[in-house]
Amino acid sequence: DVQMTQSPSNLAASPGESVSINCKASKSISKYLAWYQQKPGKANKLLIYSGSTLQSGTPSRFSGSGSGTDFTLTIRNLEPEDFGLYYCQQHNEYPWTFGGGTKLELK
Amino acid sequence: QVKLQQSGAELVKPGASVKLSCKTSGYTFSTSYMSWFKQIPGQSIEWIGMIYAGDGGTGYNQKFKGKATLTVDTSSSTAYMDLSSLTTEDSAVYFCARRANWVSVFDYWGQGVMVTVSS
């Protein structure tokens, strides 16, 4: 199975700031990396897929980059609703696997 | 709009089985794929398996073969997951999620259901 490693596991920031979350795959997954947001009491939200393609409805302050084994989610000009958990998922091969998560907290 | 509504929390005894449901609306269920996931609180998400509602064809994560069985009822647009021979290690939140049509990512998720295995 492809192991996905996210960093950092915790991140504190203030509204208006920019942050980056990294995801590293144990082998090349080409461009096939997705990012999700998870918040208590809400359904998980698909943000980005295929490395950099924004899902419909994802604000343009979110961007994804990378290919092969190294990927980054960047959120610019943080809004209050952006705080929560973020997970990466490789969608290159079965079984689909997820990173360990990054908790983005309010500083 | 697309909705995935999961059944309520379950408390089950070790060795028992439980059947979780995921009732869908707002899209054509019979031509879609549904996946299920496990998340132990505070931990990451694991993909359990997937079912194509059109013909009931399934694919499982090797880790969950023999533990989970996926089925669908197209007449009610509902997906089900049976979990068998439950142990405390099966205590977790379980999610259903629709696979996007064009790529193997999950564009709509249920709210999750907590399964607690305890005597």
HADDOCK unambig.tbl for C-alpha pairs under 7 A between the chains (distance, minus, plus):
assign (segid A and resid 42 and name CA) (segid B and resid 111 and name CA) 6.43 0.50 0.50
assign (segid A and resid 43 and name CA) (segid B and resid 109 and name CA) 5.56 0.50 0.50
assign (segid A and resid 43 and name CA) (segid B and resid 110 and name CA) 5.99 0.50 0.50
assign (segid A and resid 43 and name CA) (segid B and resid 111 and name CA) 5.00 0.50 0.50
assign (segid A and resid 44 and name CA) (segid B and resid 109 and name CA) 5.87 0.50 0.50
assign (segid A and resid 46 and name CA) (segid B and resid 106 and name CA) 6.71 0.50 0.50
assign (segid A and resid 46 and name CA) (segid B and resid 107 and name CA) 5.55 0.50 0.50
assign (segid A and resid 91 and name CA) (segid B and resid 104 and name CA) 5.64 0.50 0.50
assign (segid A and resid 91 and name CA) (segid B and resid 105 and name CA) 6.51 0.50 0.50
assign (segid A and resid 95 and name CA) (segid B and resid 47 and name CA) 6.99 0.50 0.50
assign (segid A and resid 95 and name CA) (segid B and resid 61 and name CA) 5.63 0.50 0.50
assign (segid A and resid 96 and name CA) (segid B and resid 47 and name CA) 6.13 0.50 0.50
assign (segid A and resid 97 and name CA) (segid B and resid 46 and name CA) 6.51 0.50 0.50
assign (segid A and resid 97 and name CA) (segid B and resid 47 and name CA) 6.65 0.50 0.50
assign (segid A and resid 98 and name CA) (segid B and resid 44 and name CA) 6.82 0.50 0.50
assign (segid A and resid 98 and name CA) (segid B and resid 45 and name CA) 6.01 0.50 0.50
assign (segid A and resid 98 and name CA) (segid B and resid 46 and name CA) 6.80 0.50 0.50
assign (segid A and resid 99 and name CA) (segid B and resid 44 and name CA) 6.66 0.50 0.50
assign (segid A and resid 100 and name CA) (segid B and resid 43 and name CA) 6.77 0.50 0.50
assign (segid A and resid 100 and name CA) (segid B and resid 44 and name CA) 4.86 0.50 0.50
assign (segid A and resid 101 and name CA) (segid B and resid 44 and name CA) 6.31 0.50 0.50
